[in-house]
Amino acid sequence: GLCYAHIKDYSKAIEAFEAANNIQRHDSTFMQLGKIHVIQNNYDMAVEVYEEALENSSENPELLSTLGLLFLRMGENYQAF
């Protein structure tokens, strides 16, 4: 996924990160997947990815901060905090 993201082949990067999560879920994979969606201005999908990640790691400060900042970017200040 990272290699595809680096060469800006985002559709293949998304496929690779999703495949990796199907094998074994990991916070960093969710973070990268969400980041790709943000790069593509697909904020709603990024929110879904981060919220799914929080189902498994509800106390992860990086996930919580990233999701909060994304809500601020989307103008949804009440959800950011």
mmCIF file of the N, C-alpha and C atoms, coordinates in Angstrom:
data_MODEL
# 
_entry.id   MODEL 
# 
loop_
_atom_site.group_PDB 
_atom_site.id 
_atom_site.type_symbol 
_atom_site.label_atom_id 
_atom_site.label_alt_id 
_atom_site.label_comp_id 
_atom_site.label_asym_id 
_atom_site.label_entity_id 
_atom_site.label_seq_id 
_atom_site.pdbx_PDB_ins_code 
_atom_site.Cartn_x 
_atom_site.Cartn_y 
_atom_site.Cartn_z 
_atom_site.occupancy 
_atom_site.B_iso_or_equiv 
_atom_site.pdbx_formal_charge 
_atom_site.auth_seq_id 
_atom_site.auth_comp_id 
_atom_site.auth_asym_id 
_atom_site.auth_atom_id 
_atom_site.pdbx_PDB_model_num 
ATOM 1   N N  . GLY A 1 1  ? 0.806   -1.201  0.000  1.00 0.00 ? 1  GLY A N  1 
ATOM 2   C CA . GLY A 1 1  ? 0.000   0.000   0.000  1.00 0.00 ? 1  GLY A CA 1 
ATOM 3   C C  . GLY A 1 1  ? 0.847   1.261   0.000  1.00 0.00 ? 1  GLY A C  1 
ATOM 4   N N  . LEU A 1 2  ? 1.882   1.254   0.834  1.00 0.00 ? 2  LEU A N  1 
ATOM 5   C CA . LEU A 1 2  ? 2.739   2.436   0.920  1.00 0.00 ? 2  LEU A CA 1 
ATOM 6   C C  . LEU A 1 2  ? 3.435   2.732   -0.409 1.00 0.00 ? 2  LEU A C  1 
ATOM 7   N N  . CYS A 1 3  ? 3.866   1.685   -1.087 1.00 0.00 ? 3  CYS A N  1 
ATOM 8   C CA . CYS A 1 3  ? 4.540   1.887   -2.376 1.00 0.00 ? 3  CYS A CA 1 
ATOM 9   C C  . CYS A 1 3  ? 3.583   2.498   -3.393 1.00 0.00 ? 3  CYS A C  1 
ATOM 10  N N  . TYR A 1 4  ? 2.363   1.973   -3.450 1.00 0.00 ? 4  TYR A N  1 
ATOM 11  C CA . TYR A 1 4  ? 1.371   2.539   -4.369 1.00 0.00 ? 4  TYR A CA 1 
ATOM 12  C C  . TYR A 1 4  ? 1.039   3.986   -3.997 1.00 0.00 ? 4  TYR A C  1 
ATOM 13  N N  . ALA A 1 5  ? 0.935   4.263   -2.711 1.00 0.00 ? 5  ALA A N  1 
ATOM 14  C CA . ALA A 1 5  ? 0.643   5.631   -2.272 1.00 0.00 ? 5  ALA A CA 1 
ATOM 15  C C  . ALA A 1 5  ? 1.780   6.559   -2.672 1.00 0.00 ? 5  ALA A C  1 
ATOM 16  N N  . HIS A 1 6  ? 2.995   6.083   -2.537 1.00 0.00 ? 6  HIS A N  1 
ATOM 17  C CA . HIS A 1 6  ? 4.159   6.904   -2.871 1.00 0.00 ? 6  HIS A CA 1 
ATOM 18  C C  . HIS A 1 6  ? 4.184   7.289   -4.354 1.00 0.00 ? 6  HIS A C  1 
ATOM 19  N N  . ILE A 1 7  ? 3.741   6.383   -5.220 1.00 0.00 ? 7  ILE A N  1 
ATOM 20  C CA . ILE A 1 7  ? 3.708   6.706   -6.653 1.00 0.00 ? 7  ILE A CA 1 
ATOM 21  C C  . ILE A 1 7  ? 2.343   7.265   -7.080 1.00 0.00 ? 7  ILE A C  1 
ATOM 22  N N  . LYS A 1 8  ? 1.513   7.561   -6.083 1.00 0.00 ? 8  LYS A N  1 
ATOM 23  C CA . LYS A 1 8  ? 0.211   8.193   -6.283 1.00 0.00 ? 8  LYS A CA 1 
ATOM 24  C C  . LYS A 1 8  ? -0.787  7.331   -7.062 1.00 0.00 ? 8  LYS A C  1 
ATOM 25  N N  . ASP A 1 9  ? -0.653  6.023   -6.935 1.00 0.00 ? 9  ASP A N  1 
ATOM 26  C CA . ASP A 1 9  ? -1.650  5.105   -7.498 1.00 0.00 ? 9  ASP A CA 1 
ATOM 27  C C  . ASP A 1 9  ? -2.593  4.752   -6.345 1.00 0.00 ? 9  ASP A C  1 
ATOM 28  N N  . TYR A 1 10 ? -3.492  5.696   -6.066 1.00 0.00 ? 10 TYR A N  1 
ATOM 29  C CA . TYR A 1 10 ? -4.298  5.611   -4.861 1.00 0.00 ? 10 TYR A CA 1 
ATOM 30  C C  . TYR A 1 10 ? -5.307  4.468   -4.864 1.00 0.00 ? 10 TYR A C  1 
ATOM 31  N N  . SER A 1 11 ? -5.849  4.128   -6.014 1.00 0.00 ? 11 SER A N  1 
ATOM 32  C CA . SER A 1 11 ? -6.821  3.031   -6.046 1.00 0.00 ? 11 SER A CA 1 
ATOM 33  C C  . SER A 1 11 ? -6.146  1.712   -5.665 1.00 0.00 ? 11 SER A C  1 
ATOM 34  N N  . LYS A 1 12 ? -4.933  1.487   -6.159 1.00 0.00 ? 12 LYS A N  1 
ATOM 35  C CA . LYS A 1 12 ? -4.215  0.268   -5.786 1.00 0.00 ? 12 LYS A CA 1 
ATOM 36  C C  . LYS A 1 12 ? -3.748  0.323   -4.331 1.00 0.00 ? 12 LYS A C  1 
ATOM 37  N N  . ALA A 1 13 ? -3.424  1.505   -3.845 1.00 0.00 ? 13 ALA A N  1 
ATOM 38  C CA . ALA A 1 13 ? -3.030  1.658   -2.448 1.00 0.00 ? 13 ALA A CA 1 
ATOM 39  C C  . ALA A 1 13 ? -4.201  1.290   -1.537 1.00 0.00 ? 13 ALA A C  1 
ATOM 40  N N  . ILE A 1 14 ? -5.391  1.766   -1.883 1.00 0.00 ? 14 ILE A N  1 
ATOM 41  C CA . ILE A 1 14 ? -6.585  1.444   -1.094 1.00 0.00 ? 14 ILE A CA 1 
ATOM 42  C C  . ILE A 1 14 ? -6.824  -0.061  -1.092 1.00 0.00 ? 14 ILE A C  1 
ATOM 43  N N  . GLU A 1 15 ? -6.733  -0.686  -2.257 1.00 0.00 ? 15 GLU A N  1 
ATOM 44  C CA . GLU A 1 15 ? -6.910  -2.144  -2.346 1.00 0.00 ? 15 GLU A CA 1 
ATOM 45  C C  . GLU A 1 15 ? -5.912  -2.871  -1.454 1.00 0.00 ? 15 GLU A C  1 
ATOM 46  N N  . ALA A 1 16 ? -4.665  -2.449  -1.497 1.00 0.00 ? 16 ALA A N  1 
ATOM 47  C CA . ALA A 1 16 ? -3.619  -3.116  -0.721 1.00 0.00 ? 16 ALA A CA 1 
ATOM 48  C C  . ALA A 1 16 ? -3.849  -2.942  0.783  1.00 0.00 ? 16 ALA A C  1 
ATOM 49  N N  . PHE A 1 17 ? -4.199  -1.737  1.218  1.00 0.00 ? 17 PHE A N  1 
ATOM 50  C CA . PHE A 1 17 ? -4.442  -1.511  2.643  1.00 0.00 ? 17 PHE A CA 1 
ATOM 51  C C  . PHE A 1 17 ? -5.671  -2.283  3.119  1.00 0.00 ? 17 PHE A C  1 
ATOM 52  N N  . GLU A 1 18 ? -6.716  -2.324  2.296  1.00 0.00 ? 18 GLU A N  1 
ATOM 53  C CA . GLU A 1 18 ? -7.912  -3.093  2.675  1.00 0.00 ? 18 GLU A CA 1 
ATOM 54  C C  . GLU A 1 18 ? -7.593  -4.587  2.750  1.00 0.00 ? 18 GLU A C  1 
ATOM 55  N N  . ALA A 1 19 ? -6.807  -5.085  1.804  1.00 0.00 ? 19 ALA A N  1 
ATOM 56  C CA . ALA A 1 19 ? -6.401  -6.496  1.830  1.00 0.00 ? 19 ALA A CA 1 
ATOM 57  C C  . ALA A 1 19 ? -5.592  -6.791  3.089  1.00 0.00 ? 19 ALA A C  1 
ATOM 58  N N  . ALA A 1 20 ? -4.704  -5.883  3.445  1.00 0.00 ? 20 ALA A N  1 
ATOM 59  C CA . ALA A 1 20 ? -3.900  -6.071  4.659  1.00 0.00 ? 20 ALA A CA 1 
ATOM 60  C C  . ALA A 1 20 ? -4.788  -6.114  5.894  1.00 0.00 ? 20 ALA A C  1 
ATOM 61  N N  . ASN A 1 21 ? -5.791  -5.243  5.951  1.00 0.00 ? 21 ASN A N  1 
ATOM 62  C CA . ASN A 1 21 ? -6.701  -5.241  7.098  1.00 0.00 ? 21 ASN A CA 1 
ATOM 63  C C  . ASN A 1 21 ? -7.563  -6.494  7.138  1.00 0.00 ? 21 ASN A C  1 
ATOM 64  N N  . ASN A 1 22 ? -7.854  -7.079  5.989  1.00 0.00 ? 22 ASN A N  1 
ATOM 65  C CA . ASN A 1 22 ? -8.616  -8.322  5.971  1.00 0.00 ? 22 ASN A CA 1 
ATOM 66  C C  . ASN A 1 22 ? -7.801  -9.475  6.529  1.00 0.00 ? 22 ASN A C  1 
ATOM 67  N N  . ILE A 1 23 ? -6.489  -9.394  6.377  1.00 0.00 ? 23 ILE A N  1 
ATOM 68  C CA . ILE A 1 23 ? -5.609  -10.430 6.921  1.00 0.00 ? 23 ILE A CA 1 
ATOM 69  C C  . ILE A 1 23 ? -5.415  -10.208 8.418  1.00 0.00 ? 23 ILE A C  1 
ATOM 70  N N  . GLN A 1 24 ? -5.030  -8.989  8.773  1.00 0.00 ? 24 GLN A N  1 
ATOM 71  C CA . GLN A 1 24 ? -4.854  -8.639  10.185 1.00 0.00 ? 24 GLN A CA 1 
ATOM 72  C C  . GLN A 1 24 ? -5.009  -7.136  10.341 1.00 0.00 ? 24 GLN A C  1 
ATOM 73  N N  . ARG A 1 25 ? -5.951  -6.759  11.176 1.00 0.00 ? 25 ARG A N  1 
ATOM 74  C CA . ARG A 1 25 ? -6.206  -5.335  11.401 1.00 0.00 ? 25 ARG A CA 1 
ATOM 75  C C  . ARG A 1 25 ? -5.064  -4.724  12.198 1.00 0.00 ? 25 ARG A C  1 
ATOM 76  N N  . HIS A 1 26 ? -4.657  -3.525  11.770 1.00 0.00 ? 26 HIS A N  1 
ATOM 77  C CA . HIS A 1 26 ? -3.602  -2.819  12.482 1.00 0.00 ? 26 HIS A CA 1 
ATOM 78  C C  . HIS A 1 26 ? -3.860  -1.330  12.380 1.00 0.00 ? 26 HIS A C  1 
ATOM 79  N N  . ASP A 1 27 ? -3.642  -0.627  13.474 1.00 0.00 ? 27 ASP A N  1 
ATOM 80  C CA . ASP A 1 27 ? -3.917  0.809   13.509 1.00 0.00 ? 27 ASP A CA 1 
ATOM 81  C C  . ASP A 1 27 ? -3.196  1.577   12.411 1.00 0.00 ? 27 ASP A C  1 
ATOM 82  N N  . SER A 1 28 ? -1.939  1.241   12.171 1.00 0.00 ? 28 SER A N  1 
ATOM 83  C CA . SER A 1 28 ? -1.178  1.994   11.164 1.00 0.00 ? 28 SER A CA 1 
ATOM 84  C C  . SER A 1 28 ? -1.745  1.785   9.759  1.00 0.00 ? 28 SER A C  1 
ATOM 85  N N  . THR A 1 29 ? -2.311  0.610   9.504  1.00 0.00 ? 29 THR A N  1 
ATOM 86  C CA . THR A 1 29 ? -2.936  0.362   8.203  1.00 0.00 ? 29 THR A CA 1 
ATOM 87  C C  . THR A 1 29 ? -4.172  1.226   8.043  1.00 0.00 ? 29 THR A C  1 
ATOM 88  N N  . PHE A 1 30 ? -4.973  1.314   9.099  1.00 0.00 ? 30 PHE A N  1 
ATOM 89  C CA . PHE A 1 30 ? -6.148  2.186   9.062  1.00 0.00 ? 30 PHE A CA 1 
ATOM 90  C C  . PHE A 1 30 ? -5.727  3.644   8.879  1.00 0.00 ? 30 PHE A C  1 
ATOM 91  N N  . MET A 1 31 ? -4.662  4.052   9.556  1.00 0.00 ? 31 MET A N  1 
ATOM 92  C CA . MET A 1 31 ? -4.186  5.431   9.429  1.00 0.00 ? 31 MET A CA 1 
ATOM 93  C C  . MET A 1 31 ? -3.793  5.736   7.992  1.00 0.00 ? 31 MET A C  1 
ATOM 94  N N  . GLN A 1 32 ? -3.076  4.822   7.362  1.00 0.00 ? 32 GLN A N  1 
ATOM 95  C CA . GLN A 1 32 ? -2.651  5.038   5.976  1.00 0.00 ? 32 GLN A CA 1 
ATOM 96  C C  . GLN A 1 32 ? -3.846  5.041   5.024  1.00 0.00 ? 32 GLN A C  1 
ATOM 97  N N  . LEU A 1 33 ? -4.782  4.139   5.257  1.00 0.00 ? 33 LEU A N  1 
ATOM 98  C CA . LEU A 1 33 ? -5.976  4.067   4.411  1.00 0.00 ? 33 LEU A CA 1 
ATOM 99  C C  . LEU A 1 33 ? -6.784  5.363   4.521  1.00 0.00 ? 33 LEU A C  1 
ATOM 100 N N  . GLY A 1 34 ? -6.969  5.829   5.746  1.00 0.00 ? 34 GLY A N  1 
ATOM 101 C CA . GLY A 1 34 ? -7.680  7.090   5.944  1.00 0.00 ? 34 GLY A CA 1 
ATOM 102 C C  . GLY A 1 34 ? -6.964  8.251   5.288  1.00 0.00 ? 34 GLY A C  1 
ATOM 103 N N  . LYS A 1 35 ? -5.646  8.261   5.376  1.00 0.00 ? 35 LYS A N  1 
ATOM 104 C CA . LYS A 1 35 ? -4.842  9.331   4.781  1.00 0.00 ? 35 LYS A CA 1 
ATOM 105 C C  . LYS A 1 35 ? -5.038  9.385   3.263  1.00 0.00 ? 35 LYS A C  1 
ATOM 106 N N  . ILE A 1 36 ? -5.102  8.215   2.626  1.00 0.00 ? 36 ILE A N  1 
ATOM 107 C CA . ILE A 1 36 ? -5.330  8.165   1.178  1.00 0.00 ? 36 ILE A CA 1 
ATOM 108 C C  . ILE A 1 36 ? -6.687  8.779   0.839  1.00 0.00 ? 36 ILE A C  1 
ATOM 109 N N  . HIS A 1 37 ? -7.704  8.453   1.634  1.00 0.00 ? 37 HIS A N  1 
ATOM 110 C CA . HIS A 1 37 ? -9.035  9.023   1.385  1.00 0.00 ? 37 HIS A CA 1 
ATOM 111 C C  . HIS A 1 37 ? -9.020  10.543  1.568  1.00 0.00 ? 37 HIS A C  1 
ATOM 112 N N  . VAL A 1 38 ? -8.280  11.027  2.559  1.00 0.00 ? 38 VAL A N  1 
ATOM 113 C CA . VAL A 1 38 ? -8.179  12.474  2.765  1.00 0.00 ? 38 VAL A CA 1 
ATOM 114 C C  . VAL A 1 38 ? -7.483  13.131  1.579  1.00 0.00 ? 38 VAL A C  1 
ATOM 115 N N  . ILE A 1 39 ? -6.405  12.536  1.098  1.00 0.00 ? 39 ILE A N  1 
ATOM 116 C CA . ILE A 1 39 ? -5.692  13.074  -0.066 1.00 0.00 ? 39 ILE A CA 1 
ATOM 117 C C  . ILE A 1 39 ? -6.637  13.210  -1.254 1.00 0.00 ? 39 ILE A C  1 
ATOM 118 N N  . GLN A 1 40 ? -7.552  12.249  -1.373 1.00 0.00 ? 40 GLN A N  1 
ATOM 119 C CA . GLN A 1 40 ? -8.510  12.266  -2.484 1.00 0.00 ? 40 GLN A CA 1 
ATOM 120 C C  . GLN A 1 40 ? -9.746  13.108  -2.163 1.00 0.00 ? 40 GLN A C  1 
ATOM 121 N N  . ASN A 1 41 ? -9.718  13.842  -1.059 1.00 0.00 ? 41 ASN A N  1 
ATOM 122 C CA . ASN A 1 41 ? -10.840 14.669  -0.599 1.00 0.00 ? 41 ASN A CA 1 
ATOM 123 C C  . ASN A 1 41 ? -12.105 13.869  -0.360 1.00 0.00 ? 41 ASN A C  1 
ATOM 124 N N  . ASN A 1 42 ? -11.946 12.600  -0.053 1.00 0.00 ? 42 ASN A N  1 
ATOM 125 C CA . ASN A 1 42 ? -13.073 11.734  0.268  1.00 0.00 ? 42 ASN A CA 1 
ATOM 126 C C  . ASN A 1 42 ? -13.169 11.635  1.796  1.00 0.00 ? 42 ASN A C  1 
ATOM 127 N N  . TYR A 1 43 ? -13.568 12.753  2.401  1.00 0.00 ? 43 TYR A N  1 
ATOM 128 C CA . TYR A 1 43 ? -13.548 12.867  3.848  1.00 0.00 ? 43 TYR A CA 1 
ATOM 129 C C  . TYR A 1 43 ? -14.514 11.904  4.541  1.00 0.00 ? 43 TYR A C  1 
ATOM 130 N N  . ASP A 1 44 ? -15.685 11.715  3.950  1.00 0.00 ? 44 ASP A N  1 
ATOM 131 C CA . ASP A 1 44 ? -16.658 10.808  4.569  1.00 0.00 ? 44 ASP A CA 1 
ATOM 132 C C  . ASP A 1 44 ? -16.107 9.391   4.684  1.00 0.00 ? 44 ASP A C  1 
ATOM 133 N N  . MET A 1 45 ? -15.429 8.943   3.636  1.00 0.00 ? 45 MET A N  1 
ATOM 134 C CA . MET A 1 45 ? -14.837 7.601   3.672  1.00 0.00 ? 45 MET A CA 1 
ATOM 135 C C  . MET A 1 45 ? -13.703 7.547   4.694  1.00 0.00 ? 45 MET A C  1 
ATOM 136 N N  . ALA A 1 46 ? -12.929 8.608   4.781  1.00 0.00 ? 46 ALA A N  1 
ATOM 137 C CA . ALA A 1 46 ? -11.849 8.663   5.770  1.00 0.00 ? 46 ALA A CA 1 
ATOM 138 C C  . ALA A 1 46 ? -12.420 8.566   7.181  1.00 0.00 ? 46 ALA A C  1 
ATOM 139 N N  . VAL A 1 47 ? -13.523 9.268   7.431  1.00 0.00 ? 47 VAL A N  1 
ATOM 140 C CA . VAL A 1 47 ? -14.171 9.196   8.744  1.00 0.00 ? 47 VAL A CA 1 
ATOM 141 C C  . VAL A 1 47 ? -14.588 7.755   9.041  1.00 0.00 ? 47 VAL A C  1 
ATOM 142 N N  . GLU A 1 48 ? -15.189 7.093   8.066  1.00 0.00 ? 48 GLU A N  1 
ATOM 143 C CA . GLU A 1 48 ? -15.596 5.697   8.252  1.00 0.00 ? 48 GLU A CA 1 
ATOM 144 C C  . GLU A 1 48 ? -14.403 4.815   8.613  1.00 0.00 ? 48 GLU A C  1 
ATOM 145 N N  . VAL A 1 49 ? -13.298 5.013   7.922  1.00 0.00 ? 49 VAL A N  1 
ATOM 146 C CA . VAL A 1 49 ? -12.092 4.213   8.174  1.00 0.00 ? 49 VAL A CA 1 
ATOM 147 C C  . VAL A 1 49 ? -11.593 4.451   9.596  1.00 0.00 ? 49 VAL A C  1 
ATOM 148 N N  . TYR A 1 50 ? -11.486 5.719   9.986  1.00 0.00 ? 50 TYR A N  1 
ATOM 149 C CA . TYR A 1 50 ? -10.974 6.030   11.329 1.00 0.00 ? 50 TYR A CA 1 
ATOM 150 C C  . TYR A 1 50 ? -11.926 5.528   12.413 1.00 0.00 ? 50 TYR A C  1 
ATOM 151 N N  . GLU A 1 51 ? -13.234 5.649   12.182 1.00 0.00 ? 51 GLU A N  1 
ATOM 152 C CA . GLU A 1 51 ? -14.194 5.153   13.173 1.00 0.00 ? 51 GLU A CA 1 
ATOM 153 C C  . GLU A 1 51 ? -14.134 3.632   13.285 1.00 0.00 ? 51 GLU A C  1 
ATOM 154 N N  . GLU A 1 52 ? -13.937 2.951   12.164 1.00 0.00 ? 52 GLU A N  1 
ATOM 155 C CA . GLU A 1 52 ? -13.777 1.499   12.206 1.00 0.00 ? 52 GLU A CA 1 
ATOM 156 C C  . GLU A 1 52 ? -12.528 1.120   12.999 1.00 0.00 ? 52 GLU A C  1 
ATOM 157 N N  . ALA A 1 53 ? -11.465 1.870   12.809 1.00 0.00 ? 53 ALA A N  1 
ATOM 158 C CA . ALA A 1 53 ? -10.227 1.612   13.549 1.00 0.00 ? 53 ALA A CA 1 
ATOM 159 C C  . ALA A 1 53 ? -10.444 1.803   15.043 1.00 0.00 ? 53 ALA A C  1 
ATOM 160 N N  . LEU A 1 54 ? -11.240 2.800   15.404 1.00 0.00 ? 54 LEU A N  1 
ATOM 161 C CA . LEU A 1 54 ? -11.491 3.071   16.818 1.00 0.00 ? 54 LEU A CA 1 
ATOM 162 C C  . LEU A 1 54 ? -12.323 1.985   17.489 1.00 0.00 ? 54 LEU A C  1 
ATOM 163 N N  . GLU A 1 55 ? -13.036 1.195   16.700 1.00 0.00 ? 55 GLU A N  1 
ATOM 164 C CA . GLU A 1 55 ? -13.773 0.067   17.280 1.00 0.00 ? 55 GLU A CA 1 
ATOM 165 C C  . GLU A 1 55 ? -12.813 -0.924  17.937 1.00 0.00 ? 55 GLU A C  1 
ATOM 166 N N  . ASN A 1 56 ? -11.605 -1.015  17.400 1.00 0.00 ? 56 ASN A N  1 
ATOM 167 C CA . ASN A 1 56 ? -10.611 -1.945  17.933 1.00 0.00 ? 56 ASN A CA 1 
ATOM 168 C C  . ASN A 1 56 ? -9.620  -1.274  18.873 1.00 0.00 ? 56 ASN A C  1 
ATOM 169 N N  . SER A 1 57 ? -9.414  0.007   18.705 1.00 0.00 ? 57 SER A N  1 
ATOM 170 C CA . SER A 1 57 ? -8.431  0.744   19.507 1.00 0.00 ? 57 SER A CA 1 
ATOM 171 C C  . SER A 1 57 ? -9.043  2.063   19.957 1.00 0.00 ? 57 SER A C  1 
ATOM 172 N N  . SER A 1 58 ? -10.030 1.989   20.806 1.00 0.00 ? 58 SER A N  1 
ATOM 173 C CA . SER A 1 58 ? -10.803 3.170   21.179 1.00 0.00 ? 58 SER A CA 1 
ATOM 174 C C  . SER A 1 58 ? -10.009 4.221   21.948 1.00 0.00 ? 58 SER A C  1 
ATOM 175 N N  . GLU A 1 59 ? -8.849  3.868   22.441 1.00 0.00 ? 59 GLU A N  1 
ATOM 176 C CA . GLU A 1 59 ? -8.058  4.813   23.233 1.00 0.00 ? 59 GLU A CA 1 
ATOM 177 C C  . GLU A 1 59 ? -6.812  5.291   22.498 1.00 0.00 ? 59 GLU A C  1 
ATOM 178 N N  . ASN A 1 60 ? -6.678  4.953   21.216 1.00 0.00 ? 60 ASN A N  1 
ATOM 179 C CA . ASN A 1 60 ? -5.480  5.321   20.457 1.00 0.00 ? 60 ASN A CA 1 
ATOM 180 C C  . ASN A 1 60 ? -5.467  6.836   20.235 1.00 0.00 ? 60 ASN A C  1 
ATOM 181 N N  . PRO A 1 61 ? -4.502  7.545   20.851 1.00 0.00 ? 61 PRO A N  1 
ATOM 182 C CA . PRO A 1 61 ? -4.498  9.006   20.736 1.00 0.00 ? 61 PRO A CA 1 
ATOM 183 C C  . PRO A 1 61 ? -4.260  9.509   19.312 1.00 0.00 ? 61 PRO A C  1 
ATOM 184 N N  . GLU A 1 62 ? -3.479  8.784   18.534 1.00 0.00 ? 62 GLU A N  1 
ATOM 185 C CA . GLU A 1 62 ? -3.222  9.221   17.156 1.00 0.00 ? 62 GLU A CA 1 
ATOM 186 C C  . GLU A 1 62 ? -4.503  9.140   16.318 1.00 0.00 ? 62 GLU A C  1 
ATOM 187 N N  . LEU A 1 63 ? -5.239  8.050   16.469 1.00 0.00 ? 63 LEU A N  1 
ATOM 188 C CA . LEU A 1 63 ? -6.507  7.912   15.745 1.00 0.00 ? 63 LEU A CA 1 
ATOM 189 C C  . LEU A 1 63 ? -7.505  8.977   16.188 1.00 0.00 ? 63 LEU A C  1 
ATOM 190 N N  . LEU A 1 64 ? -7.614  9.179   17.496 1.00 0.00 ? 64 LEU A N  1 
ATOM 191 C CA . LEU A 1 64 ? -8.558  10.160  18.024 1.00 0.00 ? 64 LEU A CA 1 
ATOM 192 C C  . LEU A 1 64 ? -8.208  11.573  17.547 1.00 0.00 ? 64 LEU A C  1 
ATOM 193 N N  . SER A 1 65 ? -6.935  11.916  17.576 1.00 0.00 ? 65 SER A N  1 
ATOM 194 C CA . SER A 1 65 ? -6.496  13.242  17.132 1.00 0.00 ? 65 SER A CA 1 
ATOM 195 C C  . SER A 1 65 ? -6.741  13.434  15.635 1.00 0.00 ? 65 SER A C  1 
ATOM 196 N N  . THR A 1 66 ? -6.405  12.410  14.856 1.00 0.00 ? 66 THR A N  1 
ATOM 197 C CA . THR A 1 66 ? -6.583  12.494  13.407 1.00 0.00 ? 66 THR A CA 1 
ATOM 198 C C  . THR A 1 66 ? -8.047  12.659  13.051 1.00 0.00 ? 66 THR A C  1 
ATOM 199 N N  . LEU A 1 67 ? -8.909  11.899  13.710 1.00 0.00 ? 67 LEU A N  1 
ATOM 200 C CA . LEU A 1 67 ? -10.348 12.006  13.443 1.00 0.00 ? 67 LEU A CA 1 
ATOM 201 C C  . LEU A 1 67 ? -10.871 13.379  13.863 1.00 0.00 ? 67 LEU A C  1 
ATOM 202 N N  . GLY A 1 68 ? -10.435 13.869  15.015 1.00 0.00 ? 68 GLY A N  1 
ATOM 203 C CA . GLY A 1 68 ? -10.848 15.198  15.468 1.00 0.00 ? 68 GLY A CA 1 
ATOM 204 C C  . GLY A 1 68 ? -10.431 16.292  14.504 1.00 0.00 ? 68 GLY A C  1 
ATOM 205 N N  . LEU A 1 69 ? -9.187  16.218  14.022 1.00 0.00 ? 69 LEU A N  1 
ATOM 206 C CA . LEU A 1 69 ? -8.708  17.215  13.061 1.00 0.00 ? 69 LEU A CA 1 
ATOM 207 C C  . LEU A 1 69 ? -9.462  17.135  11.738 1.00 0.00 ? 69 LEU A C  1 
ATOM 208 N N  . LEU A 1 70 ? -9.830  15.936  11.348 1.00 0.00 ? 70 LEU A N  1 
ATOM 209 C CA . LEU A 1 70 ? -10.606 15.768  10.123 1.00 0.00 ? 70 LEU A CA 1 
ATOM 210 C C  . LEU A 1 70 ? -11.989 16.393  10.274 1.00 0.00 ? 70 LEU A C  1 
ATOM 211 N N  . PHE A 1 71 ? -12.617 16.184  11.426 1.00 0.00 ? 71 PHE A N  1 
ATOM 212 C CA . PHE A 1 71 ? -13.919 16.813  11.664 1.00 0.00 ? 71 PHE A CA 1 
ATOM 213 C C  . PHE A 1 71 ? -13.797 18.339  11.622 1.00 0.00 ? 71 PHE A C  1 
ATOM 214 N N  . LEU A 1 72 ? -12.716 18.882  12.183 1.00 0.00 ? 72 LEU A N  1 
ATOM 215 C CA . LEU A 1 72 ? -12.508 20.333  12.115 1.00 0.00 ? 72 LEU A CA 1 
ATOM 216 C C  . LEU A 1 72 ? -12.372 20.785  10.665 1.00 0.00 ? 72 LEU A C  1 
ATOM 217 N N  . ARG A 1 73 ? -11.620 20.044  9.885  1.00 0.00 ? 73 ARG A N  1 
ATOM 218 C CA . ARG A 1 73 ? -11.429 20.368  8.464  1.00 0.00 ? 73 ARG A CA 1 
ATOM 219 C C  . ARG A 1 73 ? -12.760 20.359  7.718  1.00 0.00 ? 73 ARG A C  1 
ATOM 220 N N  . MET A 1 74 ? -13.658 19.454  8.131  1.00 0.00 ? 74 MET A N  1 
ATOM 221 C CA . MET A 1 74 ? -14.964 19.330  7.485  1.00 0.00 ? 74 MET A CA 1 
ATOM 222 C C  . MET A 1 74 ? -15.964 20.368  8.020  1.00 0.00 ? 74 MET A C  1 
ATOM 223 N N  . GLY A 1 75 ? -15.547 21.138  9.017  1.00 0.00 ? 75 GLY A N  1 
ATOM 224 C CA . GLY A 1 75 ? -16.442 22.144  9.596  1.00 0.00 ? 75 GLY A CA 1 
ATOM 225 C C  . GLY A 1 75 ? -17.417 21.573  10.602 1.00 0.00 ? 75 GLY A C  1 
ATOM 226 N N  . GLU A 1 76 ? -17.172 20.376  11.064 1.00 0.00 ? 76 GLU A N  1 
ATOM 227 C CA . GLU A 1 76 ? -18.044 19.726  12.035 1.00 0.00 ? 76 GLU A CA 1 
ATOM 228 C C  . GLU A 1 76 ? -17.396 19.813  13.420 1.00 0.00 ? 76 GLU A C  1 
ATOM 229 N N  . ASN A 1 77 ? -17.325 21.061  13.894 1.00 0.00 ? 77 ASN A N  1 
ATOM 230 C CA . ASN A 1 77 ? -16.601 21.336  15.127 1.00 0.00 ? 77 ASN A CA 1 
ATOM 231 C C  . ASN A 1 77 ? -17.170 20.593  16.337 1.00 0.00 ? 77 ASN A C  1 
ATOM 232 N N  . TYR A 1 78 ? -18.485 20.429  16.391 1.00 0.00 ? 78 TYR A N  1 
ATOM 233 C CA . TYR A 1 78 ? -19.087 19.750  17.545 1.00 0.00 ? 78 TYR A CA 1 
ATOM 234 C C  . TYR A 1 78 ? -18.660 18.297  17.650 1.00 0.00 ? 78 TYR A C  1 
ATOM 235 N N  . GLN A 1 79 ? -18.339 17.644  16.516 1.00 0.00 ? 79 GLN A N  1 
ATOM 236 C CA . GLN A 1 79 ? -17.893 16.264  16.555 1.00 0.00 ? 79 GLN A CA 1 
ATOM 237 C C  . GLN A 1 79 ? -16.391 16.162  16.795 1.00 0.00 ? 79 GLN A C  1 
ATOM 238 N N  . ALA A 1 80 ? -15.682 17.254  16.563 1.00 0.00 ? 80 ALA A N  1 
ATOM 239 C CA . ALA A 1 80 ? -14.228 17.228  16.700 1.00 0.00 ? 80 ALA A CA 1 
ATOM 240 C C  . ALA A 1 80 ? -13.801 17.048  18.144 1.00 0.00 ? 80 ALA A C  1 
ATOM 241 N N  . PHE A 1 81 ? -14.646 17.479  19.066 1.00 0.00 ? 81 PHE A N  1 
ATOM 242 C CA . PHE A 1 81 ? -14.274 17.393  20.470 1.00 0.00 ? 81 PHE A CA 1 
ATOM 243 C C  . PHE A 1 81 ? -15.233 16.467  21.151 1.00 0.00 ? 81 PHE A C  1 
# 
